[in-house]
Amino acid sequence: MFSRDNLSAVNREIVTVSTLAGLETVQSQLRSHLGILRNLGLNEVELKRIIAELSKLNLMAEDKANEVLEQVLKG
């Protein structure tokens, strides 16, 4: 996914965050990729909107991603 250029950097990171949120024991990677999205210019509202979309498929993934996002936003 990262070696091809069919997706923008932001879209690749959104896919990565969505995938990691559904996996167990990858909080540090999830934290890193949420940080990358912040560095790419997404603000808190946009990040929370992405995570809210996860609830449509996986409530546990949304909960985990929200916990990690709070850590990222605190710095």
C-alpha positions in Angstrom: 0.0 0.0 0.0 2.8 2.4 0.8 4.9 1.6 -2.2 2.2 2.6 -4.7 1.0 6.1 -5.4 -2.7 5.6 -6.0 -3.6 7.0 -2.6 -2.5 10.3 -1.0 -0.4 10.1 2.1 -3.4 11.1 4.2 -5.6 8.4 2.7 -2.9 5.8 3.3 -2.6 6.7 6.9 -6.4 6.7 7.3 -6.4 3.1 6.0 -3.6 2.2 8.3 -5.2 3.7 11.4 -8.5 1.9 10.6 -6.7 -1.4 10.2 -4.6 -1.0 13.3 -7.6 0.0 15.4 -9.2 -3.4 14.7 -6.1 -5.3 15.8 -5.0 -6.3 19.3 -1.8 -5.1 21.0 -0.7 -2.5 18.4 -1.5 0.6 20.4 2.0 2.0 19.9 1.8 1.7 16.1 -1.7 3.2 16.2 -0.4 6.1 18.3 2.4 6.6 15.7 0.1 6.7 12.8 -2.4 9.0 14.5 0.6 11.3 15.1 1.5 11.1 11.4 -2.0 12.2 10.5 -1.6 15.2 12.8 1.7 16.0 11.2 0.0 15.8 7.8 -2.3 18.5 8.9 -5.4 16.8 10.3 -6.9 18.6 13.3 -8.6 17.1 16.4 -12.1 17.2 14.9 -11.0 15.5 11.7 -9.2 12.7 13.6 -12.2 12.2 15.8 -14.5 12.0 12.8 -12.3 9.2 11.3 -12.5 7.3 14.5 -16.2 7.8 14.8 -16.6 6.1 11.4 -15.0 3.0 12.9 -18.0 2.6 15.2 -20.1 1.6 12.2 -18.1 -1.6 11.9 -16.4 -2.2 15.2 -17.3 -0.5 18.5 -14.3 -2.0 20.3 -12.0 -0.6 17.6 -13.5 2.8 18.1 -13.0 2.7 21.8 -9.4 1.6 21.5 -8.7 4.3 18.9 -10.3 7.0 21.0 -8.1 6.0 24.0 -5.0 6.2 21.9 -6.1 9.5 20.2 -6.5 11.1 23.6 -2.9 10.2 24.4 -1.8 11.7 21.0 -3.7 14.9 21.6 -2.1 15.3 25.0 1.3 15.2 23.4 
